[in-house]
């Protein structure tokens, strides 16, 4: 396994050929760091982008306050410094934007269950970049979990089991499973759009991270079942692994303010947007960077097994 870059608490990253070092302030013991002293833009030099990526590989999710200078175009352009940006495979992008996804609470887009972005396709995003546009006066935090730490801290028998498992992921998951209130018409319409093309993809439960060689768990709410197991057995095992992923020791929680930006390694995290803000308005916009097809520890790669466009 290759060595990860290690940054001390409150360390200063001084990218080569850069005269403006910035501070990395860890928030949680296993995940999350706030970056201070940098204004995000596509014009950052290569050394600064490399330093941000280095911090991202170590801390899994990075937070930047005071980035209100970014508009939609600037956010997309900054994201493109990390690779090819991609649109959501089923939900239309923001008007006037080729790839930016808007998550607006008024339109039924509350991602309040644990997930890794878009794992219902094979090459799901490697990086997500989220910008706070309209933030409720209270509530609306997001929580992230480190799936590399979750794997590393599994009891050995569970780790051995995870190494052997594959899972079927789909965007037609059971939205109502964890809800105790009826869906609104707006939410139902959004979910119809979300499943306008039905995907089913098989992923290894444990993938090898292409940049760090860490083993990370590929789970979250798009998982339907484990290959070769009954639904009953799958449900029980999914709950066991989920409990390990979302242990408080593996998580970090961010209180948003307008203009904040969060960047996370989507290959090594899950996240949950807490829907505790009632009728208050919340809008965030997400750019995503194209990922690679996961590789399991046995060298096998993920594969799409079903892609079906549904009649409108």
Secondary structure, 3 states (H helix, E strand, C coil): CCCCCCCCCCEEECCCCCCCCEEEEECCCCCCEEEECCCCCCCCCHHHHHHHHHHHHHHCEEEECCCCCCCHHHHHHHHHHHCCEECCCCCCCCCCCCCCEEEEHHHCCCCCCCECCCCCCCCCCCEEEEEEEECCCCCCCEEEEEHHHHHHCCCHHHHHHHHHCEEEEECCCCHHHHCCCCCCHHHHHHHHHHCCEEEEEEEECEEECCCCCCEEECCCCCEEEECCCCHHHHHHHHHHHHHHHCCHHHEEEECCCCCCEEEEECCCEEEEECCCCCCCCCEEEEEEECCCCCEECCCCECEEEEEEECCC
